[in-house]
């Protein structure tokens, strides 16, 4: 293994549950050994997928100004940017807040479900790699931060109420983060390699 802090090459070791593997040179925690996290990540990914549809289709918030009230969801927000001819921003918003997070959840669901039911396919290796590679492009938290900043700026000019979509989006964000953090990636790779050897 390669330490992310000091680039020291370290021999990977099997450690007990709850123990930490630290770099002997800089003391950076490489990972904490956790077992049986695949089922938990599967449950969290299913919950996130259930929250996904109402999170992007239900109103995020409603603005009331001068007797007029306006509701908007995430999809409509991307369409407004498209109509205003902000094509690049519209595409990035759609991809980073909708398409890529959904795709990553589906990848995680596929991998964890396959391991839970003892199903193996060579595609699971590149599926899990793709899940890692797309991590930097899924920006649910950035979009949520943008919503909160908009609320703070508009609160003095209009009456704002959070819609059902906002709470579903918050639930989606929490479940996505927990599903990724709960999963022991070393356990996944070990089980995939073990199944590969068993099928050879």
C-alpha positions as CSV (number, residue, x, y, z in Angstrom):
1,X,0.0,0.0,0.0
2,X,1.1,3.6,-0.6
3,X,0.7,6.1,2.2
4,X,-1.4,9.1,0.9
5,X,0.6,11.5,3.1
6,X,4.3,10.6,2.7
7,X,4.2,8.1,-0.2
8,X,5.8,5.4,1.9
9,X,5.3,1.9,0.4
10,X,3.8,-0.3,3.2
11,X,3.1,-4.0,3.4
12,X,-0.6,-4.6,3.6
13,X,-1.6,-6.6,6.7
14,X,-4.7,-8.3,8.0
15,X,-5.7,-6.6,11.2
16,X,-8.4,-7.2,13.8
17,X,-11.8,-5.6,13.6
18,X,-11.8,-2.1,15.0
19,X,-8.0,-1.7,14.6
20,X,-6.2,0.9,12.6
21,X,-3.4,0.5,10.1
22,X,-1.1,3.5,10.4
23,X,1.9,4.6,8.5
24,X,5.1,3.9,10.5
25,X,6.8,7.0,9.2
26,X,4.2,9.8,9.5
27,X,1.5,8.2,11.6
28,X,-1.3,8.7,9.0
29,X,-4.2,6.3,9.4
30,X,-4.4,4.3,6.2
31,X,-7.7,2.5,7.1
32,X,-9.8,1.2,9.9
33,X,-10.6,-2.5,9.6
34,X,-14.4,-3.0,9.6
35,X,-16.2,-6.2,8.7
36,X,-19.7,-7.0,7.5
37,X,-20.2,-3.5,6.1
38,X,-21.5,-4.6,2.7
39,X,-25.1,-5.2,4.0
40,X,-25.1,-1.8,5.6
41,X,-23.9,-0.1,2.5
42,X,-26.5,-2.0,0.5
43,X,-29.3,-0.9,2.8
44,X,-28.1,2.7,2.6
45,X,-27.8,2.7,-1.2
46,X,-31.3,1.4,-1.5
47,X,-32.6,4.1,0.8
48,X,-30.7,6.7,-1.2
49,X,-32.2,5.4,-4.5
50,X,-35.7,5.6,-3.0
51,X,-35.1,9.2,-2.0
52,X,-33.6,10.1,-5.3
53,X,-36.8,10.5,-7.4
54,X,-38.7,12.8,-5.0
55,X,-35.4,14.7,-4.3
56,X,-35.1,15.8,-7.9
57,X,-38.8,16.1,-8.9
58,X,-40.4,17.7,-5.8
59,X,-39.9,21.4,-5.1
60,X,-36.7,22.3,-3.3
61,X,-38.1,25.6,-2.0
62,X,-40.8,28.1,-2.6
63,X,-40.3,31.8,-3.0
64,X,-43.1,34.3,-2.2
65,X,-42.5,37.9,-3.3
66,X,-45.1,40.6,-4.2
67,X,-48.0,38.2,-4.0
68,X,-46.4,35.8,-6.4
69,X,-45.2,32.4,-5.4
70,X,-42.7,30.2,-7.3
71,X,-41.7,26.6,-6.8
72,X,-38.7,25.0,-8.4
73,X,-37.0,21.6,-8.3
74,X,-33.6,20.5,-9.4
75,X,-34.6,19.4,-12.9
76,X,-36.4,22.7,-13.5
77,X,-33.3,24.6,-12.3
78,X,-31.1,22.9,-14.9
79,X,-33.8,23.7,-17.6
80,X,-33.8,27.3,-16.6
81,X,-30.1,27.6,-17.1
82,X,-30.5,25.9,-20.5
83,X,-33.2,28.4,-21.5
84,X,-30.9,31.3,-20.4
85,X,-28.3,29.8,-22.8
86,X,-25.9,28.9,-20.0
87,X,-25.3,25.6,-21.7
88,X,-22.0,24.6,-19.9
89,X,-23.4,25.4,-16.5
90,X,-26.7,23.6,-17.3
91,X,-24.9,20.5,-18.4
92,X,-22.5,20.5,-15.4
93,X,-25.5,21.0,-13.0
94,X,-27.4,18.2,-14.6
95,X,-24.4,15.8,-14.6
96,X,-23.0,16.6,-11.1
97,X,-26.2,16.9,-9.2
98,X,-28.3,14.3,-11.0
99,X,-26.8,11.9,-13.5
100,X,-23.4,11.0,-11.9
101,X,-24.8,10.7,-8.3
102,X,-27.5,8.4,-9.6
103,X,-25.0,6.3,-11.6
104,X,-22.7,6.0,-8.6
105,X,-25.6,4.8,-6.4
106,X,-26.5,2.2,-9.0
107,X,-22.9,1.0,-9.2
108,X,-22.7,0.7,-5.4
109,X,-26.1,-1.1,-5.3
110,X,-24.9,-3.6,-8.0
111,X,-21.6,-4.4,-6.3
112,X,-23.0,-4.7,-2.7
113,X,-26.0,-6.7,-3.9
114,X,-23.8,-9.1,-5.9
115,X,-21.5,-9.7,-2.9
116,X,-24.5,-10.1,-0.6
117,X,-26.0,-12.9,-2.7
118,X,-22.6,-14.5,-3.5
119,X,-22.9,-13.6,-7.2
120,X,-19.7,-13.1,-9.1
121,X,-18.9,-11.5,-12.5
122,X,-15.6,-10.2,-13.9
123,X,-17.5,-7.0,-14.5
124,X,-17.6,-6.3,-10.8
125,X,-13.9,-5.3,-10.8
126,X,-14.3,-2.5,-13.3
127,X,-17.7,-1.6,-11.8
128,X,-16.1,-0.9,-8.4
129,X,-13.2,0.9,-10.0
130,X,-15.6,3.1,-11.9
131,X,-17.4,3.8,-8.7
132,X,-14.2,5.2,-7.2
133,X,-13.2,7.2,-10.3
134,X,-16.6,9.0,-10.4
135,X,-16.4,10.1,-6.8
136,X,-15.0,13.5,-7.6
137,X,-17.8,14.3,-10.1
138,X,-20.7,13.5,-7.8
139,X,-21.4,16.9,-6.1
140,X,-24.5,16.4,-4.0
141,X,-23.0,18.4,-1.2
142,X,-21.9,21.3,-3.4
143,X,-25.5,21.6,-4.7
144,X,-26.9,21.6,-1.2
145,X,-24.4,24.3,-0.2
146,X,-25.5,26.4,-3.2
147,X,-29.2,26.0,-2.1
148,X,-28.3,27.1,1.5
149,X,-26.3,30.1,0.2
150,X,-29.3,31.1,-2.0
151,X,-31.7,30.9,0.9
152,X,-29.4,33.2,3.0
153,X,-29.1,35.8,0.2
154,X,-32.8,35.8,-0.7
155,X,-34.2,35.6,2.8
156,X,-34.2,39.5,3.1
157,X,-36.0,39.9,-0.2
158,X,-38.6,37.2,-0.2
159,X,-40.4,34.7,2.0
160,X,-38.8,31.3,1.6
161,X,-40.1,27.9,2.6
162,X,-38.3,24.6,2.2
163,X,-40.2,22.1,0.1
164,X,-40.5,18.3,0.4
165,X,-37.7,18.0,-2.2
166,X,-35.3,19.7,0.1
167,X,-35.7,17.2,2.9
168,X,-35.5,14.3,0.4
169,X,-32.4,15.8,-1.1
170,X,-30.9,16.1,2.4
171,X,-31.8,12.5,3.1
172,X,-30.3,11.5,-0.2
173,X,-27.0,13.3,0.6
174,X,-26.7,11.8,4.1
175,X,-27.4,8.2,2.9
176,X,-25.0,8.6,0.0
177,X,-22.2,9.8,2.3
178,X,-22.9,7.1,4.9
179,X,-23.1,4.3,2.3
180,X,-19.6,5.3,1.0
181,X,-18.1,5.8,4.4
182,X,-19.6,2.7,6.0
183,X,-18.3,0.4,3.2
184,X,-14.9,-1.3,3.9
185,X,-13.3,-1.1,0.5
186,X,-10.6,-3.5,1.5
187,X,-13.2,-6.1,2.4
188,X,-14.8,-5.6,-1.0
189,X,-11.6,-6.1,-2.9
190,X,-10.6,-9.1,-0.8
191,X,-14.0,-10.8,-1.4
192,X,-13.9,-10.0,-5.2
193,X,-10.4,-11.6,-5.4
194,X,-11.4,-14.6,-3.4
195,X,-14.5,-15.2,-5.7
196,X,-12.3,-14.7,-8.7
197,X,-9.9,-17.5,-7.5
198,X,-12.8,-19.7,-6.7
199,X,-14.3,-19.4,-10.2
200,X,-11.0,-20.0,-11.9
